[in-house]
Amino acid sequence: MSPAPAFGVLLALAGIGGLSFGLYALVRGGRGQRGGIGPIPERGVHAVAGIRMILGGLVSLATGAYLLWNYS
């Protein structure tokens, strides 16, 4: 018995979670906060993190969909 369907569902759910957190970080993250990492303001840190989470979520979602699509 292959673990591909369970792993595919897990990756797809992780991808959806990554996409949602990434969008939240881009839309709402860093507003009204002071500080940051050196010369980078807090809003910039959240923008970089949001883009990275969106890319990771897309890769995870695509991999999970691929595993579920090709399961036989």
PQR file of N, CA, C, O and H, with PARSE charges and radii, in Angstrom:
ATOM      1  N   MET A   1       0.836  -1.183   0.000 -0.4000 1.5000
ATOM      2  CA  MET A   1       0.000   0.000   0.000 -0.0000 2.0000
ATOM      3  C   MET A   1       0.880   1.245   0.000  0.5500 1.7000
ATOM      4  O   MET A   1       1.821   1.350   0.787 -0.5500 1.4000
ATOM      5  N   SER A   2       0.573   2.171  -0.873 -0.4000 1.5000
ATOM      6  CA  SER A   2       1.389   3.368  -1.051 -0.0000 2.0000
ATOM      7  C   SER A   2       0.896   4.511  -0.163  0.5500 1.7000
ATOM      8  O   SER A   2      -0.310   4.713  -0.021 -0.5500 1.4000
ATOM      9  H   SER A   2      -0.191   2.086  -1.512  0.4000 1.0000
ATOM     10  N   PRO A   3       1.831   5.258   0.435 -0.5600 1.5000
ATOM     11  CA  PRO A   3       1.430   6.417   1.247  0.2800 2.0000
ATOM     12  C   PRO A   3       1.211   7.677   0.425  0.5500 1.7000
ATOM     13  O   PRO A   3       1.033   8.758   0.986 -0.5500 1.4000
ATOM     14  N   ALA A   4       1.223   7.552  -0.913 -0.4000 1.5000
ATOM     15  CA  ALA A   4       1.118   8.726  -1.780 -0.0000 2.0000
ATOM     16  C   ALA A   4      -0.167   9.529  -1.578  0.5500 1.7000
ATOM     17  O   ALA A   4      -0.086  10.757  -1.538 -0.5500 1.4000
ATOM     18  H   ALA A   4       1.368   6.674  -1.369  0.4000 1.0000
ATOM     19  N   PRO A   5      -1.347   8.917  -1.448 -0.5600 1.5000
ATOM     20  CA  PRO A   5      -2.559   9.752  -1.274  0.2800 2.0000
ATOM     21  C   PRO A   5      -2.531  10.565   0.022  0.5500 1.7000
ATOM     22  O   PRO A   5      -2.890  11.743   0.022 -0.5500 1.4000
ATOM     23  N   ALA A   6      -2.111   9.946   1.117 -0.4000 1.5000
ATOM     24  CA  ALA A   6      -2.076  10.665   2.391 -0.0000 2.0000
ATOM     25  C   ALA A   6      -1.038  11.790   2.342  0.5500 1.7000
ATOM     26  O   ALA A   6      -1.289  12.893   2.828 -0.5500 1.4000
ATOM     27  H   ALA A   6      -1.820   8.990   1.117  0.4000 1.0000
ATOM     28  N   PHE A   7       0.106  11.512   1.766 -0.4000 1.5000
ATOM     29  CA  PHE A   7       1.142  12.526   1.650 -0.0000 2.0000
ATOM     30  C   PHE A   7       0.709  13.642   0.699  0.5500 1.7000
ATOM     31  O   PHE A   7       1.018  14.811   0.926 -0.5500 1.4000
ATOM     32  H   PHE A   7       0.311  10.616   1.371  0.4000 1.0000
ATOM     33  N   GLY A   8      -0.011  13.276  -0.370 -0.4000 1.5000
ATOM     34  CA  GLY A   8      -0.519  14.281  -1.293 -0.0000 2.0000
ATOM     35  C   GLY A   8      -1.522  15.212  -0.633  0.5500 1.7000
ATOM     36  O   GLY A   8      -1.484  16.423  -0.849 -0.5500 1.4000
ATOM     37  H   GLY A   8      -0.262  12.326  -0.554  0.4000 1.0000
ATOM     38  N   VAL A   9      -2.419  14.654   0.170 -0.4000 1.5000
ATOM     39  CA  VAL A   9      -3.401  15.475   0.887 -0.0000 2.0000
ATOM     40  C   VAL A   9      -2.691  16.371   1.894  0.5500 1.7000
ATOM     41  O   VAL A   9      -3.030  17.547   2.027 -0.5500 1.4000
ATOM     42  H   VAL A   9      -2.450  13.670   0.345  0.4000 1.0000
ATOM     43  N   LEU A  10      -1.708  15.821   2.602 -0.4000 1.5000
ATOM     44  CA  LEU A  10      -0.960  16.609   3.575 -0.0000 2.0000
ATOM     45  C   LEU A  10      -0.230  17.771   2.898  0.5500 1.7000
ATOM     46  O   LEU A  10      -0.253  18.895   3.401 -0.5500 1.4000
ATOM     47  H   LEU A  10      -1.433  14.866   2.494  0.4000 1.0000
ATOM     48  N   LEU A  11       0.410  17.506   1.770 -0.4000 1.5000
ATOM     49  CA  LEU A  11       1.101  18.573   1.049 -0.0000 2.0000
ATOM     50  C   LEU A  11       0.126  19.611   0.500  0.5500 1.7000
ATOM     51  O   LEU A  11       0.415  20.807   0.525 -0.5500 1.4000
ATOM     52  H   LEU A  11       0.428  16.594   1.362  0.4000 1.0000
ATOM     53  N   ALA A  12      -1.010  19.167   0.010 -0.4000 1.5000
ATOM     54  CA  ALA A  12      -2.004  20.107  -0.509 -0.0000 2.0000
ATOM     55  C   ALA A  12      -2.539  21.004   0.609  0.5500 1.7000
ATOM     56  O   ALA A  12      -2.702  22.208   0.409 -0.5500 1.4000
ATOM     57  H   ALA A  12      -1.245  18.196  -0.011  0.4000 1.0000
ATOM     58  N   LEU A  13      -2.811  20.436   1.771 -0.4000 1.5000
ATOM     59  CA  LEU A  13      -3.288  21.241   2.901 -0.0000 2.0000
ATOM     60  C   LEU A  13      -2.216  22.204   3.392  0.5500 1.7000
ATOM     61  O   LEU A  13      -2.512  23.347   3.739 -0.5500 1.4000
ATOM     62  H   LEU A  13      -2.679  19.458   1.934  0.4000 1.0000
ATOM     63  N   ALA A  14      -0.967  21.737   3.421 -0.4000 1.5000
ATOM     64  CA  ALA A  14       0.133  22.618   3.810 -0.0000 2.0000
ATOM     65  C   ALA A  14       0.289  23.751   2.795  0.5500 1.7000
ATOM     66  O   ALA A  14       0.603  24.881   3.170 -0.5500 1.4000
ATOM     67  H   ALA A  14      -0.727  20.808   3.139  0.4000 1.0000
ATOM     68  N   GLY A  15       0.074  23.456   1.521 -0.4000 1.5000
ATOM     69  CA  GLY A  15       0.148  24.488   0.496 -0.0000 2.0000
ATOM     70  C   GLY A  15      -0.933  25.536   0.657  0.5500 1.7000
ATOM     71  O   GLY A  15      -0.676  26.730   0.499 -0.5500 1.4000
ATOM     72  H   GLY A  15      -0.180  22.538   1.216  0.4000 1.0000
ATOM     73  N   ILE A  16      -2.145  25.097   0.971 -0.4000 1.5000
ATOM     74  CA  ILE A  16      -3.235  26.050   1.201 -0.0000 2.0000
ATOM     75  C   ILE A  16      -2.938  26.910   2.427  0.5500 1.7000
ATOM     76  O   ILE A  16      -3.195  28.114   2.425 -0.5500 1.4000
ATOM     77  H   ILE A  16      -2.355  24.127   1.099  0.4000 1.0000
ATOM     78  N   GLY A  17      -2.398  26.289   3.467 -0.4000 1.5000
ATOM     79  CA  GLY A  17      -2.010  27.051   4.657 -0.0000 2.0000
ATOM     80  C   GLY A  17      -0.910  28.056   4.365  0.5500 1.7000
ATOM     81  O   GLY A  17      -0.966  29.193   4.833 -0.5500 1.4000
ATOM     82  H   GLY A  17      -2.189  25.311   3.468  0.4000 1.0000
ATOM     83  N   GLY A  18       0.084  27.649   3.601 -0.4000 1.5000
ATOM     84  CA  GLY A  18       1.163  28.568   3.234 -0.0000 2.0000
ATOM     85  C   GLY A  18       0.673  29.736   2.404  0.5500 1.7000
ATOM     86  O   GLY A  18       1.103  30.874   2.598 -0.5500 1.4000
ATOM     87  H   GLY A  18       0.130  26.725   3.222  0.4000 1.0000
ATOM     88  N   LEU A  19      -0.230  29.448   1.474 -0.4000 1.5000
ATOM     89  CA  LEU A  19      -0.801  30.534   0.661 -0.0000 2.0000
ATOM     90  C   LEU A  19      -1.591  31.523   1.509  0.5500 1.7000
ATOM     91  O   LEU A  19      -1.481  32.735   1.328 -0.5500 1.4000
ATOM     92  H   LEU A  19      -0.579  28.524   1.317  0.4000 1.0000
ATOM     93  N   SER A  20      -2.384  30.998   2.430 -0.4000 1.5000
ATOM     94  CA  SER A  20      -3.205  31.898   3.241 -0.0000 2.0000
ATOM     95  C   SER A  20      -2.345  32.739   4.179  0.5500 1.7000
ATOM     96  O   SER A  20      -2.595  33.935   4.329 -0.5500 1.4000
ATOM     97  H   SER A  20      -2.474  30.013   2.576  0.4000 1.0000
ATOM     98  N   PHE A  21      -1.331  32.138   4.817 -0.4000 1.5000
ATOM     99  CA  PHE A  21      -0.455  32.923   5.689 -0.0000 2.0000
ATOM    100  C   PHE A  21       0.365  33.927   4.891  0.5500 1.7000
ATOM    101  O   PHE A  21       0.607  35.039   5.360 -0.5500 1.4000
ATOM    102  H   PHE A  21      -1.128  31.167   4.696  0.4000 1.0000
ATOM    103  N   GLY A  22       0.795  33.551   3.694 -0.4000 1.5000
ATOM    104  CA  GLY A  22       1.542  34.469   2.854 -0.0000 2.0000
ATOM    105  C   GLY A  22       0.715  35.668   2.429  0.5500 1.7000
ATOM    106  O   GLY A  22       1.194  36.802   2.450 -0.5500 1.4000
ATOM    107  H   GLY A  22       0.598  32.647   3.313  0.4000 1.0000
ATOM    108  N   LEU A  23      -0.530  35.415   2.043 -0.4000 1.5000
ATOM    109  CA  LEU A  23      -1.409  36.526   1.679 -0.0000 2.0000
ATOM    110  C   LEU A  23      -1.691  37.430   2.872  0.5500 1.7000
ATOM    111  O   LEU A  23      -1.744  38.652   2.731 -0.5500 1.4000
ATOM    112  H   LEU A  23      -0.919  34.494   2.026  0.4000 1.0000
ATOM    113  N   TYR A  24      -1.871  36.835   4.039 -0.4000 1.5000
ATOM    114  CA  TYR A  24      -2.103  37.624   5.248 -0.0000 2.0000
ATOM    115  C   TYR A  24      -0.883  38.493   5.566  0.5500 1.7000
ATOM    116  O   TYR A  24      -1.025  39.657   5.939 -0.5500 1.4000
ATOM    117  H   TYR A  24      -1.828  35.842   4.154  0.4000 1.0000
ATOM    118  N   ALA A  25       0.313  37.922   5.418 -0.4000 1.5000
ATOM    119  CA  ALA A  25       1.527  38.695   5.697 -0.0000 2.0000
ATOM    120  C   ALA A  25       1.678  39.851   4.716  0.5500 1.7000
ATOM    121  O   ALA A  25       2.159  40.921   5.090 -0.5500 1.4000
ATOM    122  H   ALA A  25       0.429  36.976   5.115  0.4000 1.0000
ATOM    123  N   LEU A  26       1.273  39.648   3.470 -0.4000 1.5000
ATOM    124  CA  LEU A  26       1.363  40.737   2.496 -0.0000 2.0000
ATOM    125  C   LEU A  26       0.314  41.818   2.737  0.5500 1.7000
ATOM    126  O   LEU A  26       0.595  43.007   2.583 -0.5500 1.4000
ATOM    127  H   LEU A  26       0.882  38.779   3.166  0.4000 1.0000
ATOM    128  N   VAL A  27      -0.875  41.410   3.110 -0.4000 1.5000
ATOM    129  CA  VAL A  27      -1.970  42.370   3.241 -0.0000 2.0000
ATOM    130  C   VAL A  27      -1.939  43.101   4.579  0.5500 1.7000
ATOM    131  O   VAL A  27      -2.080  44.324   4.615 -0.5500 1.4000
ATOM    132  H   VAL A  27      -1.103  40.445   3.235  0.4000 1.0000
ATOM    133  N   ARG A  28      -1.757  42.375   5.674 -0.4000 1.5000
ATOM    134  CA  ARG A  28      -1.911  42.966   6.997 -0.0000 2.0000
ATOM    135  C   ARG A  28      -0.616  43.079   7.796  0.5500 1.7000
ATOM    136  O   ARG A  28      -0.555  43.863   8.744 -0.5500 1.4000
ATOM    137  H   ARG A  28      -1.643  41.382   5.645  0.4000 1.0000
ATOM    138  N   GLY A  29       0.404  42.331   7.446 -0.4000 1.5000
ATOM    139  CA  GLY A  29       1.598  42.255   8.282 -0.0000 2.0000
ATOM    140  C   GLY A  29       2.405  43.530   8.338  0.5500 1.7000
ATOM    141  O   GLY A  29       2.634  44.181   7.319 -0.5500 1.4000
ATOM    142  H   GLY A  29       0.355  41.695   6.676  0.4000 1.0000
ATOM    143  N   GLY A  30       2.837  43.885   9.539 -0.4000 1.5000
ATOM    144  CA  GLY A  30       3.735  45.014   9.719 -0.0000 2.0000
ATOM    145  C   GLY A  30       3.091  46.376   9.789  0.5500 1.7000
ATOM    146  O   GLY A  30       3.801  47.369   9.947 -0.5500 1.4000
ATOM    147  H   GLY A  30       2.651  43.357  10.367  0.4000 1.0000
ATOM    148  N   ARG A  31       1.795  46.472   9.680 -0.4000 1.5000
ATOM    149  CA  ARG A  31       1.139  47.788   9.744 -0.0000 2.0000
ATOM    150  C   ARG A  31       1.043  48.254  11.189  0.5500 1.7000
ATOM    151  O   ARG A  31       0.650  47.500  12.079 -0.5500 1.4000
ATOM    152  H   ARG A  31       1.219  45.665   9.551  0.4000 1.0000
ATOM    153  N   GLY A  32       1.404  49.489  11.399 -0.4000 1.5000
ATOM    154  CA  GLY A  32       1.300  50.080  12.734 -0.0000 2.0000
ATOM    155  C   GLY A  32       2.359  49.576  13.702  0.5500 1.7000
ATOM    156  O   GLY A  32       2.217  49.771  14.909 -0.5500 1.4000
ATOM    157  H   GLY A  32       1.724  50.101  10.676  0.4000 1.0000
ATOM    158  N   GLN A  33       3.406  48.938  13.218 -0.4000 1.5000
ATOM    159  CA  GLN A  33       4.460  48.430  14.094 -0.0000 2.0000
ATOM    160  C   GLN A  33       5.744  49.202  13.820  0.5500 1.7000
ATOM    161  O   GLN A  33       5.997  49.636  12.696 -0.5500 1.4000
ATOM    162  H   GLN A  33       3.521  48.779  12.237  0.4000 1.0000
ATOM    163  N   ARG A  34       6.528  49.359  14.839 -0.4000 1.5000
ATOM    164  CA  ARG A  34       7.826  50.010  14.691 -0.0000 2.0000
ATOM    165  C   ARG A  34       8.903  48.946  14.828  0.5500 1.7000
ATOM    166  O   ARG A  34       8.668  47.870  15.379 -0.5500 1.4000
ATOM    167  H   ARG A  34       6.322  49.006  15.751  0.4000 1.0000
ATOM    168  N   GLY A  35      10.074  49.260  14.324 -0.4000 1.5000
ATOM    169  CA  GLY A  35      11.193  48.336  14.440 -0.0000 2.0000
ATOM    170  C   GLY A  35      11.506  47.689  13.109  0.5500 1.7000
ATOM    171  O   GLY A  35      11.161  48.216  12.051 -0.5500 1.4000
ATOM    172  H   GLY A  35      10.265  50.133  13.876  0.4000 1.0000
ATOM    173  N   GLY A  36      12.146  46.571  13.168 -0.4000 1.5000
ATOM    174  CA  GLY A  36      12.534  45.869  11.956 -0.0000 2.0000
ATOM    175  C   GLY A  36      13.889  45.228  12.140  0.5500 1.7000
ATOM    176  O   GLY A  36      14.384  45.093  13.259 -0.5500 1.4000
ATOM    177  H   GLY A  36      12.426  46.143  14.027  0.4000 1.0000
ATOM    178  N   ILE A  37      14.476  44.837  11.042 -0.4000 1.5000
ATOM    179  CA  ILE A  37      15.793  44.213  11.066 -0.0000 2.0000
ATOM    180  C   ILE A  37      16.762  45.211  10.450  0.5500 1.7000
ATOM    181  O   ILE A  37      16.908  45.268   9.229 -0.5500 1.4000
ATOM    182  H   ILE A  37      14.074  44.946  10.133  0.4000 1.0000
ATOM    183  N   GLY A  38      17.418  45.992  11.285 -0.4000 1.5000
ATOM    184  CA  GLY A  38      18.370  46.980  10.791 -0.0000 2.0000
ATOM    185  C   GLY A  38      17.681  48.031   9.936  0.5500 1.7000
ATOM    186  O   GLY A  38      16.724  48.667  10.377 -0.5500 1.4000
ATOM    187  H   GLY A  38      17.299  45.946  12.277  0.4000 1.0000
ATOM    188  N   PRO A  39      18.173  48.216   8.700 -0.5600 1.5000
ATOM    189  CA  PRO A  39      17.592  49.252   7.851  0.2800 2.0000
ATOM    190  C   PRO A  39      16.278  48.836   7.183  0.5500 1.7000
ATOM    191  O   PRO A  39      15.628  49.664   6.545 -0.5500 1.4000
ATOM    192  N   ILE A  40      15.879  47.574   7.320 -0.4000 1.5000
ATOM    193  CA  ILE A  40      14.651  47.104   6.681 -0.0000 2.0000
ATOM    194  C   ILE A  40      13.484  47.331   7.641  0.5500 1.7000
ATOM    195  O   ILE A  40      13.513  46.806   8.754 -0.5500 1.4000
ATOM    196  H   ILE A  40      16.408  46.902   7.838  0.4000 1.0000
ATOM    197  N   PRO A  41      12.456  48.095   7.252 -0.5600 1.5000
ATOM    198  CA  PRO A  41      11.322  48.316   8.144  0.2800 2.0000
ATOM    199  C   PRO A  41      10.486  47.046   8.324  0.5500 1.7000
ATOM    200  O   PRO A  41      10.612  46.087   7.563 -0.5500 1.4000
ATOM    201  N   GLU A  42       9.645  47.064   9.334 -0.4000 1.5000
ATOM    202  CA  GLU A  42       8.821  45.893   9.661 -0.0000 2.0000
ATOM    203  C   GLU A  42       7.922  45.489   8.501  0.5500 1.7000
ATOM    204  O   GLU A  42       7.724  44.299   8.254 -0.5500 1.4000
ATOM    205  H   GLU A  42       9.543  47.843   9.952  0.4000 1.0000
ATOM    206  N   ARG A  43       7.381  46.464   7.792 -0.4000 1.5000
ATOM    207  CA  ARG A  43       6.511  46.167   6.639 -0.0000 2.0000
ATOM    208  C   ARG A  43       7.294  45.440   5.536  0.5500 1.7000
ATOM    209  O   ARG A  43       6.760  44.549   4.875 -0.5500 1.4000
ATOM    210  H   ARG A  43       7.542  47.431   7.993  0.4000 1.0000
ATOM    211  N   GLY A  44       8.543  45.818   5.347 -0.4000 1.5000
ATOM    212  CA  GLY A  44       9.379  45.155   4.355 -0.0000 2.0000
ATOM    213  C   GLY A  44       9.699  43.720   4.735  0.5500 1.7000
ATOM    214  O   GLY A  44       9.747  42.838   3.877 -0.5500 1.4000
ATOM    215  H   GLY A  44       8.977  46.541   5.884  0.4000 1.0000
ATOM    216  N   VAL A  45       9.916  43.489   6.020 -0.4000 1.5000
ATOM    217  CA  VAL A  45      10.177  42.129   6.495 -0.0000 2.0000
ATOM    218  C   VAL A  45       8.959  41.249   6.224  0.5500 1.7000
ATOM    219  O   VAL A  45       9.101  40.110   5.779 -0.5500 1.4000
ATOM    220  H   VAL A  45       9.876  44.206   6.717  0.4000 1.0000
ATOM    221  N   HIS A  46       7.766  41.774   6.492 -0.4000 1.5000
ATOM    222  CA  HIS A  46       6.560  40.993   6.250 -0.0000 2.0000
ATOM    223  C   HIS A  46       6.322  40.771   4.756  0.5500 1.7000
ATOM    224  O   HIS A  46       5.800  39.727   4.365 -0.5500 1.4000
ATOM    225  H   HIS A  46       7.650  42.699   6.854  0.4000 1.0000
ATOM    226  N   ALA A  47       6.692  41.725   3.931 -0.4000 1.5000
ATOM    227  CA  ALA A  47       6.526  41.557   2.485 -0.0000 2.0000
ATOM    228  C   ALA A  47       7.425  40.438   1.970  0.5500 1.7000
ATOM    229  O   ALA A  47       6.984  39.599   1.184 -0.5500 1.4000
ATOM    230  H   ALA A  47       7.115  42.574   4.249  0.4000 1.0000
ATOM    231  N   VAL A  48       8.673  40.422   2.407 -0.4000 1.5000
ATOM    232  CA  VAL A  48       9.603  39.363   1.985 -0.0000 2.0000
ATOM    233  C   VAL A  48       9.128  38.008   2.488  0.5500 1.7000
ATOM    234  O   VAL A  48       9.137  37.026   1.746 -0.5500 1.4000
ATOM    235  H   VAL A  48       9.031  41.103   3.045  0.4000 1.0000
ATOM    236  N   ALA A  49       8.714  37.958   3.751 -0.4000 1.5000
ATOM    237  CA  ALA A  49       8.233  36.683   4.316 -0.0000 2.0000
ATOM    238  C   ALA A  49       6.957  36.228   3.613  0.5500 1.7000
ATOM    239  O   ALA A  49       6.786  35.033   3.368 -0.5500 1.4000
ATOM    240  H   ALA A  49       8.706  38.756   4.354  0.4000 1.0000
ATOM    241  N   GLY A  50       6.068  37.148   3.286 -0.4000 1.5000
ATOM    242  CA  GLY A  50       4.830  36.788   2.599 -0.0000 2.0000
ATOM    243  C   GLY A  50       5.092  36.212   1.218  0.5500 1.7000
ATOM    244  O   GLY A  50       4.458  35.236   0.817 -0.5500 1.4000
ATOM    245  H   GLY A  50       6.207  38.118   3.484  0.4000 1.0000
ATOM    246  N   ILE A  51       6.023  36.810   0.490 -0.4000 1.5000
ATOM    247  CA  ILE A  51       6.354  36.290  -0.837 -0.0000 2.0000
ATOM    248  C   ILE A  51       6.970  34.901  -0.731  0.5500 1.7000
ATOM    249  O   ILE A  51       6.652  34.018  -1.528 -0.5500 1.4000
ATOM    250  H   ILE A  51       6.538  37.603   0.815  0.4000 1.0000
ATOM    251  N   ARG A  52       7.844  34.703   0.241 -0.4000 1.5000
ATOM    252  CA  ARG A  52       8.458  33.378   0.426 -0.0000 2.0000
ATOM    253  C   ARG A  52       7.411  32.330   0.802  0.5500 1.7000
ATOM    254  O   ARG A  52       7.463  31.199   0.319 -0.5500 1.4000
ATOM    255  H   ARG A  52       8.102  35.420   0.889  0.4000 1.0000
ATOM    256  N   MET A  53       6.460  32.701   1.663 -0.4000 1.5000
ATOM    257  CA  MET A  53       5.416  31.751   2.043 -0.0000 2.0000
ATOM    258  C   MET A  53       4.504  31.418   0.871  0.5500 1.7000
ATOM    259  O   MET A  53       4.085  30.271   0.718 -0.5500 1.4000
ATOM    260  H   MET A  53       6.417  33.620   2.056  0.4000 1.0000
ATOM    261  N   ILE A  54       4.198  32.397   0.052 -0.4000 1.5000
ATOM    262  CA  ILE A  54       3.357  32.144  -1.118 -0.0000 2.0000
ATOM    263  C   ILE A  54       4.064  31.200  -2.084  0.5500 1.7000
ATOM    264  O   ILE A  54       3.445  30.268  -2.598 -0.5500 1.4000
ATOM    265  H   ILE A  54       4.538  33.329   0.176  0.4000 1.0000
ATOM    266  N   LEU A  55       5.344  31.427  -2.335 -0.4000 1.5000
ATOM    267  CA  LEU A  55       6.086  30.543  -3.233 -0.0000 2.0000
ATOM    268  C   LEU A  55       6.173  29.126  -2.675  0.5500 1.7000
ATOM    269  O   LEU A  55       5.981  28.154  -3.406 -0.5500 1.4000
ATOM    270  H   LEU A  55       5.846  32.184  -1.917  0.4000 1.0000
ATOM    271  N   GLY A  56       6.459  29.011  -1.393 -0.4000 1.5000
ATOM    272  CA  GLY A  56       6.500  27.686  -0.763 -0.0000 2.0000
ATOM    273  C   GLY A  56       5.141  27.006  -0.776  0.5500 1.7000
ATOM    274  O   GLY A  56       5.056  25.796  -0.983 -0.5500 1.4000
ATOM    275  H   GLY A  56       6.615  29.801  -0.799  0.4000 1.0000
ATOM    276  N   GLY A  57       4.085  27.767  -0.559 -0.4000 1.5000
ATOM    277  CA  GLY A  57       2.738  27.210  -0.606 -0.0000 2.0000
ATOM    278  C   GLY A  57       2.365  26.732  -1.993  0.5500 1.7000
ATOM    279  O   GLY A  57       1.721  25.693  -2.144 -0.5500 1.4000
ATOM    280  H   GLY A  57       4.155  28.750  -0.391  0.4000 1.0000
ATOM    281  N   LEU A  58       2.766  27.486  -3.008 -0.4000 1.5000
ATOM    282  CA  LEU A  58       2.479  27.066  -4.382 -0.0000 2.0000
ATOM    283  C   LEU A  58       3.214  25.778  -4.735  0.5500 1.7000
ATOM    284  O   LEU A  58       2.649  24.886  -5.368 -0.5500 1.4000
ATOM    285  H   LEU A  58       3.289  28.329  -2.885  0.4000 1.0000
ATOM    286  N   VAL A  59       4.471  25.688  -4.325 -0.4000 1.5000
ATOM    287  CA  VAL A  59       5.242  24.462  -4.595 -0.0000 2.0000
ATOM    288  C   VAL A  59       4.625  23.272  -3.868  0.5500 1.7000
ATOM    289  O   VAL A  59       4.488  22.193  -4.444 -0.5500 1.4000
ATOM    290  H   VAL A  59       4.930  26.412  -3.811  0.4000 1.0000
ATOM    291  N   SER A  60       4.255  23.466  -2.614 -0.4000 1.5000
ATOM    292  CA  SER A  60       3.654  22.385  -1.845 -0.0000 2.0000
ATOM    293  C   SER A  60       2.302  21.972  -2.414  0.5500 1.7000
ATOM    294  O   SER A  60       2.002  20.782  -2.503 -0.5500 1.4000
ATOM    295  H   SER A  60       4.366  24.343  -2.146  0.4000 1.0000
ATOM    296  N   LEU A  61       1.494  22.941  -2.795 -0.4000 1.5000
ATOM    297  CA  LEU A  61       0.189  22.638  -3.371 -0.0000 2.0000
ATOM    298  C   LEU A  61       0.337  21.909  -4.704  0.5500 1.7000
ATOM    299  O   LEU A  61      -0.395  20.956  -4.974 -0.5500 1.4000
ATOM    300  H   LEU A  61       1.738  23.908  -2.723  0.4000 1.0000
ATOM    301  N   ALA A  62       1.268  22.346  -5.529 -0.4000 1.5000
ATOM    302  CA  ALA A  62       1.486  21.692  -6.820 -0.0000 2.0000
ATOM    303  C   ALA A  62       2.009  20.265  -6.634  0.5500 1.7000
ATOM    304  O   ALA A  62       1.590  19.357  -7.351 -0.5500 1.4000
ATOM    305  H   ALA A  62       1.862  23.119  -5.310  0.4000 1.0000
ATOM    306  N   THR A  63       2.906  20.063  -5.691 -0.4000 1.5000
ATOM    307  CA  THR A  63       3.426  18.717  -5.436 -0.0000 2.0000
ATOM    308  C   THR A  63       2.334  17.802  -4.905  0.5500 1.7000
ATOM    309  O   THR A  63       2.238  16.649  -5.326 -0.5500 1.4000
ATOM    310  H   THR A  63       3.247  20.801  -5.109  0.4000 1.0000
ATOM    311  N   GLY A  64       1.514  18.294  -3.990 -0.4000 1.5000
ATOM    312  CA  GLY A  64       0.408  17.492  -3.474 -0.0000 2.0000
ATOM    313  C   GLY A  64      -0.603  17.147  -4.551  0.5500 1.7000
ATOM    314  O   GLY A  64      -1.096  16.020  -4.607 -0.5500 1.4000
ATOM    315  H   GLY A  64       1.592  19.230  -3.648  0.4000 1.0000
ATOM    316  N   ALA A  65      -0.914  18.113  -5.410 -0.4000 1.5000
ATOM    317  CA  ALA A  65      -1.844  17.849  -6.514 -0.0000 2.0000
ATOM    318  C   ALA A  65      -1.258  16.830  -7.485  0.5500 1.7000
ATOM    319  O   ALA A  65      -1.972  15.963  -7.990 -0.5500 1.4000
ATOM    320  H   ALA A  65      -0.514  19.028  -5.365  0.4000 1.0000
ATOM    321  N   TYR A  66       0.040  16.938  -7.743 -0.4000 1.5000
ATOM    322  CA  TYR A  66       0.703  15.974  -8.630 -0.0000 2.0000
ATOM    323  C   TYR A  66       0.641  14.561  -8.057  0.5500 1.7000
ATOM    324  O   TYR A  66       0.353  13.610  -8.783 -0.5500 1.4000
ATOM    325  H   TYR A  66       0.620  17.642  -7.333  0.4000 1.0000
ATOM    326  N   LEU A  67       0.912  14.419  -6.748 -0.4000 1.5000
ATOM    327  CA  LEU A  67       0.854  13.089  -6.126 -0.0000 2.0000
ATOM    328  C   LEU A  67      -0.563  12.522  -6.154  0.5500 1.7000
ATOM    329  O   LEU A  67      -0.748  11.328  -6.390 -0.5500 1.4000
ATOM    330  H   LEU A  67       1.146  15.192  -6.158  0.4000 1.0000
ATOM    331  N   LEU A  68      -1.554  13.364  -5.916 -0.4000 1.5000
ATOM    332  CA  LEU A  68      -2.932  12.884  -5.936 -0.0000 2.0000
ATOM    333  C   LEU A  68      -3.394  12.575  -7.361  0.5500 1.7000
ATOM    334  O   LEU A  68      -4.147  11.623  -7.567 -0.5500 1.4000
ATOM    335  H   LEU A  68      -1.403  14.334  -5.725  0.4000 1.0000
ATOM    336  N   TRP A  69      -2.966  13.345  -8.322 -0.4000 1.5000
ATOM    337  CA  TRP A  69      -3.373  13.142  -9.718 -0.0000 2.0000
ATOM    338  C   TRP A  69      -2.797  11.864 -10.295  0.5500 1.7000
ATOM    339  O   TRP A  69      -3.469  11.154 -11.043 -0.5500 1.4000
ATOM    340  H   TRP A  69      -2.354  14.118  -8.154  0.4000 1.0000
ATOM    341  N   ASN A  70      -1.541  11.567  -9.945 -0.4000 1.5000
ATOM    342  CA  ASN A  70      -0.848  10.411 -10.521 -0.0000 2.0000
ATOM    343  C   ASN A  70      -0.962   9.137  -9.699  0.5500 1.7000
ATOM    344  O   ASN A  70      -0.364   8.118 -10.046 -0.5500 1.4000
ATOM    345  H   ASN A  70      -0.995  12.143  -9.338  0.4000 1.0000
ATOM    346  N   TYR A  71      -1.727   9.184  -8.613 -0.4000 1.5000
ATOM    347  CA  TYR A  71      -1.898   7.971  -7.815 -0.0000 2.0000
ATOM    348  C   TYR A  71      -2.775   6.976  -8.558  0.5500 1.7000
ATOM    349  O   TYR A  71      -3.847   7.322  -9.054 -0.5500 1.4000
ATOM    350  H   TYR A  71      -2.214  10.011  -8.331  0.4000 1.0000
ATOM    351  N   SER A  72      -2.303   5.728  -8.627 -0.4000 1.5000
ATOM    352  CA  SER A  72      -3.109   4.711  -9.284 -0.0000 2.0000
ATOM    353  C   SER A  72      -3.198   3.452  -8.464  0.5500 1.7000
ATOM    354  O   SER A  72      -3.845   2.490  -8.878 -0.5500 1.4000
ATOM    355  H   SER A  72      -1.432   5.447  -8.223  0.4000 1.0000
TER
END
